[in-house]
Amino acid sequence: MTTRNAAGPSRRDFIRDATAAAVGTAAVARFHGLVGAHAAGSDEIRVGLVGCGGRGSGAAGNVLAAAPGVRIVALADAFADRLTACRERLATQNPDTATVASDHCFVGLDAYQQLLKTDVNYVILATPPGFRPIHIAASIAAGKNTFAEKPVAVDAAGVRSCISLADEVSKRGIAMAAGTQYRHFDPYIQSMKRIHDGAIGQLTGARAYYNTGELWKRDRQDGWSDVENQMRNWLYYTWLSGDHIVEQFIHNIDALNWAFNGHPVRATGTGGRQVRTAPEFGHIYDHFAIVYEYDNDAFATAMCRQQNGCEKKVANEFTGTKGTAYVLPDYSIKGATSWKYDVAEPNDMYVQEHTDLIASIRAGKPLNELKQVAESSLTAIMGRMTAYSGQTITWDEALNSPESLMPSTLTWGPMPTPPVAMPGLATD
Ligand SMILES: NC(=O)c1ccc[n+]([C@@H]2O[C@H](COP(=O)([O-])OP(=O)(O)OC[C@H]3O[C@@H](n4cnc5c(N)ncnc54)[C@H](O)[C@@H]3O)[C@@H](O)[C@H]2O)c1
């Protein structure tokens, strides 16, 4: 189904075309991965960062702390001011390992392509997620080990692209991890292990929450085109962020799929735009409440909110036939088995995800998280689809949806804000 209002401006199969082109060139792309580098006797990780904003800058620091032999050698961003600020901060904080040469700094919408032509062998993708499927396809085609921030797609076309590329990652022997960092956080890992080992019996239900306040926004400046304004305020435009259920809540939705060992079969939900209604907040919602149904009649309620002045709760709770696991924030189990995570200083998950990825590369056993995170991205997208449309959405409907939000061509210029999605007005 197509959801009226859900899409951004003009939509075509840009991502599918980009993927096809990327895989088409795969045969001739030079392979820059570390398996080849090992053969040459070097296992230096040469990092290229695409998207030099808050998380990208943070991830650059995290990867430097993750393992020895890591350098940041190239930067790419759509905007010069963002790249310069990140470059200066990195060089000040890590002069020996993160001073990036001018000829390895690239600005513009094609900056990622320039970066991929350099000798980087480890690429961090941290732009707004709308661009992620295109960047992932290009990074894989260039044979780069890839760390992609979450989510990896904001629409079904992007998810299909990532799922189709997951096998390509394995075939090429490159490594791929995603920024769903709970998967690398010891308290989550220990809790999930116990759930999977039967500590709460058969899993029958779950509750996931990301109820928080409003996030940042950037005041529009003179001279910014619509496209620049939307890209600088990307959170508020579905073609760039997927809406906050996809952009932010994916962490806890991913934990649902982790616990259930799979994705839901259908989603029914609601949502709206109640408080954050001013035009500068684009067209996304400020709250969602979704019920996901998994196999065996198990279900999960999942709600997220970005409204100030309300109770804050970010949590994952799982109930089974023998008890309940309060994974986040307590990391405890109550019921037939009683347990509480009691390590005083758990690992830093933002560093650990890079430690694990680099270790897998150096061991010649590359991690491949692409399919897993693509499915979690689609789970979140299903939630948006059911809320925007007012219809129950099955997994197959979501996966096969024609929805493709990225404009077929993107240039600096006018771009009207799509209308706020109105449930009940879906079109086919
Ligand atoms: N794992 C986590 O806990 C976590 C936390 C925060 C953000 N994130 C994710 O990280 C990503 C970035 O978020 P952020 O908070 O750093 O946003 P941000 O706005 O601070 O940074 C995004 C950067 O990407 C640049 N950019 C935009 N379009 C680009 C393009 N086409 N090519 C190159 N550069 C481009 C922007 O100029 C900006 O510098 C998002 O996917 C977000 O969901 C993850």
The ligand as an SDF file (V2000), in Angstrom:
LIG
                    3D

 44 48  0  0  0  0  0  0  0  0999 V2000
   23.6150    5.1980   17.9230 N   0  0  0  0  0  0  0  0  0  0  0  0
   23.1980    6.2630   18.5660 C   0  0  0  0  0  0  0  0  0  0  0  0
   22.9610    6.2360   19.7800 O   0  0  0  0  0  0  0  0  0  0  0  0
   22.9850    7.5360   17.8270 C   0  0  0  0  0  0  0  0  0  0  0  0
   22.9120    8.7440   18.5150 C   0  0  0  0  0  0  0  0  0  0  0  0
   22.7270    9.9210   17.7820 C   0  0  0  0  0  0  0  0  0  0  0  0
   22.5700    9.8500   16.3990 C   0  0  0  0  0  0  0  0  0  0  0  0
   22.6330    8.6490   15.7780 N   0  0  0  0  0  0  0  0  0  0  0  0
   22.4740    8.5370   14.3170 C   0  0  0  0  0  0  0  0  0  0  0  0
   23.6000    9.1420   13.6900 O   0  0  0  0  0  0  0  0  0  0  0  0
   23.2000    9.7560   12.4840 C   0  0  0  0  0  0  0  0  0  0  0  0
   23.6330   11.2260   12.5060 C   0  0  0  0  0  0  0  0  0  0  0  0
   23.0040   11.8750   13.5780 O   0  0  0  0  0  0  0  0  0  0  0  0
   23.6480   13.1790   14.2540 P   0  0  0  0  0  0  0  0  0  0  0  0
   22.9550   13.3480   15.5440 O   0  0  0  0  0  0  0  0  0  0  0  0
   25.1090   13.0860   14.2160 O   0  0  0  0  0  0  0  0  0  0  0  0
   23.1450   14.3230   13.2500 O   0  0  0  0  0  0  0  0  0  0  0  0
   23.9360   15.6680   12.8760 P   0  0  0  0  0  0  0  0  0  0  0  0
   22.9650   16.5590   12.1890 O   0  0  0  0  0  0  0  0  0  0  0  0
   24.6510   16.1960   14.0620 O   0  0  0  0  0  0  0  0  0  0  0  0
   25.0340   15.1730   11.8360 O   0  0  0  0  0  0  0  0  0  0  0  0
   24.7370   14.7390   10.5350 C   0  0  0  0  0  0  0  0  0  0  0  0
   25.8710   15.1980    9.6340 C   0  0  0  0  0  0  0  0  0  0  0  0
   25.6970   14.6750    8.3170 O   0  0  0  0  0  0  0  0  0  0  0  0
   25.9240   15.7180    7.3910 C   0  0  0  0  0  0  0  0  0  0  0  0
   25.2190   15.3750    6.1560 N   0  0  0  0  0  0  0  0  0  0  0  0
   23.9050   15.5200    5.8700 C   0  0  0  0  0  0  0  0  0  0  0  0
   23.6270   15.0150    4.6680 N   0  0  0  0  0  0  0  0  0  0  0  0
   24.7970   14.5470    4.1710 C   0  0  0  0  0  0  0  0  0  0  0  0
   25.1420   13.9240    2.9500 C   0  0  0  0  0  0  0  0  0  0  0  0
   24.2370   13.6340    1.9990 N   0  0  0  0  0  0  0  0  0  0  0  0
   26.4470   13.6250    2.7280 N   0  0  0  0  0  0  0  0  0  0  0  0
   27.3840   13.8950    3.6740 C   0  0  0  0  0  0  0  0  0  0  0  0
   27.0910   14.5020    4.8460 N   0  0  0  0  0  0  0  0  0  0  0  0
   25.8150   14.8030    5.0980 C   0  0  0  0  0  0  0  0  0  0  0  0
   25.4390   16.9580    8.0730 C   0  0  0  0  0  0  0  0  0  0  0  0
   25.9550   18.1350    7.5050 O   0  0  0  0  0  0  0  0  0  0  0  0
   25.9170   16.7300    9.4910 C   0  0  0  0  0  0  0  0  0  0  0  0
   27.2210   17.1900    9.6860 O   0  0  0  0  0  0  0  0  0  0  0  0
   21.6970    9.5280   12.3750 C   0  0  0  0  0  0  0  0  0  0  0  0
   21.4350    8.3780   11.6220 O   0  0  0  0  0  0  0  0  0  0  0  0
   21.2590    9.2830   13.8020 C   0  0  0  0  0  0  0  0  0  0  0  0
   20.1050    8.4820   13.8900 O   0  0  0  0  0  0  0  0  0  0  0  0
   22.8590    7.5000   16.4610 C   0  0  0  0  0  0  0  0  0  0  0  0
  1  2  1  0
  2  3  2  0
  2  4  1  0
  4  5  1  0
  4 44  2  0
  5  6  2  0
  6  7  1  0
  7  8  2  0
  8  9  1  0
  8 44  1  0
  9 10  1  0
  9 42  1  0
 10 11  1  0
 11 12  1  0
 11 40  1  0
 12 13  1  0
 13 14  1  0
 14 15  2  0
 14 16  1  0
 14 17  1  0
 17 18  1  0
 18 19  2  0
 18 20  1  0
 18 21  1  0
 21 22  1  0
 22 23  1  0
 23 24  1  0
 23 38  1  0
 24 25  1  0
 25 26  1  0
 25 36  1  0
 26 27  1  0
 26 35  1  0
 27 28  2  0
 28 29  1  0
 29 30  1  0
 29 35  2  0
 30 31  1  0
 30 32  2  0
 32 33  1  0
 33 34  2  0
 34 35  1  0
 36 37  1  0
 36 38  1  0
 38 39  1  0
 40 41  1  0
 40 42  1  0
 42 43  1  0
M  CHG  2   8   1  16  -1
M  END
$$$$
